[in-house]
Amino acid sequence: MVETTRAGAPKPAAERVQRPQARTTERREAVLKAAMNVFGARGYNKGALVEVAEQAGMTHAGVLHHFGSKEGLLVAMLKYRDGEEVAGIPERAQVEGPAFLQHLVDTVEENTHRRGVVQAYSVLSGESVTDGHPAHDYFQGRTEGLRTKIAGVLGEVSGNTDEQELRDSASSLIAIMDGLQVQWLLDPDAIDMPRVVGRTVDEIVERLRAEAAQAVQAE
């Protein structure tokens, strides 16, 4: 039966199709947010799909229908956290170039208002180093991609061309950001994450610029 408007005219086909799709996307997003809460509080192994389903307002079978398996849900949740396109949910705009360094600081500031997101990331990234963990490849790839991107931006803003030094600096920045998250989760009042990360970025850029200038003078 074709849906009609109140005036009796058939609804446009696009509208008839988009509404179910929109509902599906909303339900999937609800599952991803619930998974972030459950896995963040209990870890992957102890986090139950039944609890995810309850928080999302659907059945266990409904969760599996949308994501296939617990492993599939975990990876989808991680991609959703990072703003990637997943499960029909559009990707968020990505920041490129020198502005990415300030974006890192802004993200840290945003995370101070998203304790559950930070908790989920910290718990799952720690778990992912264990043998056979389903998120191991994801975190490995994510870390390498982030290291490469930060190194490229650091080289762009500092003029430093020492690739190993740039990658080492990027690794240091990632380590500081991840370590601060753990400290903040344990004692939020003791850690000002945005201030520390912002200062660290400035110090790294300043050092790389000084090294680049020294290399030019030595030529």
C-alpha positions as CSV (number, residue, x, y, z in Angstrom):
1,M,0.0,0.0,0.0
2,V,1.4,3.4,-1.0
3,E,1.7,6.0,1.8
4,T,-0.2,9.2,1.2
5,T,-0.2,12.7,2.6
6,R,-3.1,14.1,4.6
7,A,-4.4,15.6,1.4
8,G,-4.5,12.2,-0.2
9,A,-1.6,12.6,-2.7
10,P,1.0,9.9,-2.8
11,K,4.2,10.7,-0.8
12,P,7.4,11.2,-2.8
13,A,9.3,7.9,-3.2
14,A,12.4,9.5,-1.6
15,E,10.5,10.4,1.5
16,R,9.0,6.9,1.8
17,V,12.5,5.4,1.6
18,Q,14.4,7.9,3.7
19,R,12.2,7.6,6.8
20,P,12.9,3.8,7.4
21,Q,16.6,4.5,6.6
22,A,16.7,7.3,9.1
23,R,15.1,5.1,11.8
24,T,17.6,2.4,11.1
25,T,20.5,4.8,11.4
26,E,19.1,6.2,14.7
27,R,18.8,2.7,16.1
28,R,22.3,1.7,15.0
29,E,23.7,4.9,16.6
30,A,21.9,4.1,19.8
31,V,23.5,0.7,19.9
32,L,27.0,2.2,19.3
33,K,26.5,4.7,22.1
34,A,25.3,1.9,24.4
35,A,28.2,-0.3,23.4
36,M,30.6,2.6,24.3
37,N,29.0,2.8,27.8
38,V,29.0,-1.0,28.4
39,F,32.5,-1.8,27.0
40,G,33.9,1.3,28.7
41,A,32.6,0.3,32.1
42,R,33.2,-3.5,31.9
43,G,35.7,-4.0,29.2
44,Y,35.1,-6.1,26.0
45,N,35.2,-9.5,27.5
46,K,32.9,-8.8,30.4
47,G,30.6,-6.4,28.5
48,A,27.5,-8.3,27.5
49,L,25.5,-7.7,24.4
50,V,22.3,-8.2,26.4
51,E,23.2,-5.1,28.4
52,V,24.0,-3.2,25.2
53,A,20.7,-4.2,23.8
54,E,18.8,-3.1,27.0
55,Q,20.5,0.3,27.0
56,A,19.7,0.7,23.3
57,G,16.1,-0.3,23.8
58,M,16.1,-3.4,21.5
59,T,16.6,-7.1,21.7
60,H,19.9,-9.1,21.7
61,A,18.8,-10.4,18.3
62,G,18.3,-6.8,17.1
63,V,21.9,-5.9,17.9
64,L,23.2,-8.9,16.1
65,H,21.0,-8.1,13.1
66,H,22.6,-4.7,12.7
67,F,26.3,-5.6,13.6
68,G,26.6,-9.3,13.0
69,S,28.6,-10.2,16.1
70,K,30.1,-8.8,19.3
71,E,33.4,-8.4,17.5
72,G,31.7,-6.5,14.6
73,L,30.0,-4.2,17.1
74,L,33.3,-3.5,18.9
75,V,35.1,-2.4,15.7
76,A,32.1,-0.4,14.5
77,M,31.9,1.4,17.9
78,L,35.6,2.3,17.7
79,K,35.2,3.7,14.2
80,Y,32.1,5.6,15.3
81,R,34.2,7.1,18.2
82,D,36.8,8.2,15.7
83,G,34.3,9.8,13.4
84,E,34.6,7.4,10.6
85,E,31.7,6.4,8.3
86,V,30.2,3.2,9.8
87,A,26.8,1.4,9.7
88,G,25.3,4.1,7.5
89,I,26.3,6.9,9.9
90,P,28.2,9.6,7.9
91,E,31.7,10.4,8.8
92,R,32.5,13.6,10.6
93,A,34.6,16.2,8.9
94,Q,38.3,15.5,9.2
95,V,40.9,18.3,10.0
96,E,44.0,18.4,7.9
97,G,47.2,20.4,7.8
98,P,48.6,22.6,10.6
99,A,45.2,23.0,12.1
100,F,45.3,19.4,13.1
101,L,47.5,20.2,16.1
102,Q,45.0,22.6,17.5
103,H,42.3,20.0,16.7
104,L,44.1,17.6,19.0
105,V,44.0,20.1,21.9
106,D,40.3,20.8,21.1
107,T,39.5,17.1,21.1
108,V,41.2,16.7,24.5
109,E,39.0,19.6,25.8
110,E,35.9,18.0,24.4
111,N,36.9,14.7,26.0
112,T,36.8,16.2,29.5
113,H,33.1,16.4,29.0
114,R,32.8,12.8,27.7
115,R,34.1,10.6,30.5
116,G,32.4,7.5,29.1
117,V,34.1,7.9,25.7
118,V,37.5,8.3,27.3
119,Q,36.9,5.4,29.6
120,A,35.9,3.1,26.7
121,Y,39.0,4.1,24.7
122,S,41.4,3.6,27.6
123,V,40.0,0.3,28.6
124,L,39.7,-1.2,25.2
125,S,43.1,0.1,23.9
126,G,44.7,-1.5,27.0
127,E,42.9,-4.8,26.4
128,S,43.8,-4.8,22.7
129,V,47.4,-5.7,23.4
130,T,46.4,-9.2,24.6
131,D,46.6,-12.2,22.3
132,G,43.7,-12.6,20.0
133,H,41.8,-9.5,21.0
134,P,39.4,-8.5,18.2
135,A,40.4,-4.8,18.4
136,H,44.1,-5.4,18.2
137,D,44.4,-4.7,14.4
138,Y,42.1,-1.7,14.7
139,F,44.2,0.0,17.5
140,Q,47.4,-1.0,15.8
141,G,46.3,0.6,12.5
142,R,44.8,3.6,14.2
143,T,48.0,4.3,16.1
144,E,50.2,4.0,13.1
145,G,47.9,6.2,11.0
146,L,47.8,8.9,13.8
147,R,51.6,8.7,14.2
148,T,52.1,9.2,10.5
149,K,49.6,12.1,10.3
150,I,51.1,13.9,13.3
151,A,54.6,13.4,12.1
152,G,53.6,15.0,8.7
153,V,52.0,18.0,10.4
154,L,54.9,18.5,12.7
155,G,57.3,18.5,9.8
156,E,55.0,21.0,7.9
157,V,54.9,23.5,10.8
158,S,58.5,23.2,12.0
159,G,60.4,22.8,8.7
160,N,62.2,19.8,10.2
161,T,62.8,17.0,7.7
162,D,64.3,14.4,9.9
163,E,61.7,11.7,9.5
164,Q,62.8,9.6,12.4
165,E,62.8,12.6,14.7
166,L,59.3,13.6,13.5
167,R,57.9,10.1,14.1
168,D,59.5,9.9,17.5
169,S,58.0,13.2,18.4
170,A,54.6,12.0,17.2
171,S,54.9,8.9,19.3
172,S,55.8,11.0,22.3
173,L,52.7,13.2,21.8
174,I,50.4,10.2,21.5
175,A,51.9,8.6,24.6
176,I,51.4,11.8,26.6
177,M,47.8,12.1,25.4
178,D,46.9,8.5,26.2
179,G,48.7,8.5,29.5
180,L,47.0,11.7,30.6
181,Q,43.6,10.1,29.9
182,V,44.4,7.4,32.4
183,Q,45.5,9.9,35.0
184,W,42.5,12.0,34.4
185,L,40.1,9.1,34.8
186,L,41.7,8.2,38.1
187,D,41.7,11.8,39.4
188,P,40.0,14.4,37.2
189,D,40.7,17.3,39.5
190,A,44.4,16.7,39.4
191,I,44.9,16.8,35.7
192,D,44.2,19.6,33.2
193,M,44.5,17.6,30.0
194,P,44.0,20.4,27.5
195,R,46.6,22.6,29.1
196,V,49.2,19.9,29.3
197,V,48.7,18.7,25.8
198,G,48.7,22.2,24.4
199,R,52.0,23.0,26.2
200,T,53.5,19.7,25.0
201,V,52.6,20.5,21.4
202,D,54.2,23.9,21.7
203,E,57.4,22.5,23.2
204,I,57.7,19.8,20.6
205,V,57.2,22.2,17.7
206,E,59.7,24.7,19.2
207,R,62.3,21.9,19.6
208,L,61.8,20.7,16.1
209,R,62.2,24.2,14.7
210,A,65.4,24.7,16.7
211,E,66.8,21.4,15.4
212,A,65.9,22.4,11.8
213,A,67.6,25.8,12.2
214,Q,70.7,24.1,13.5
215,A,70.8,21.7,10.6
216,V,70.6,24.6,8.2
217,Q,73.5,26.4,9.9
218,A,75.6,23.2,9.9
219,E,75.3,22.9,6.1
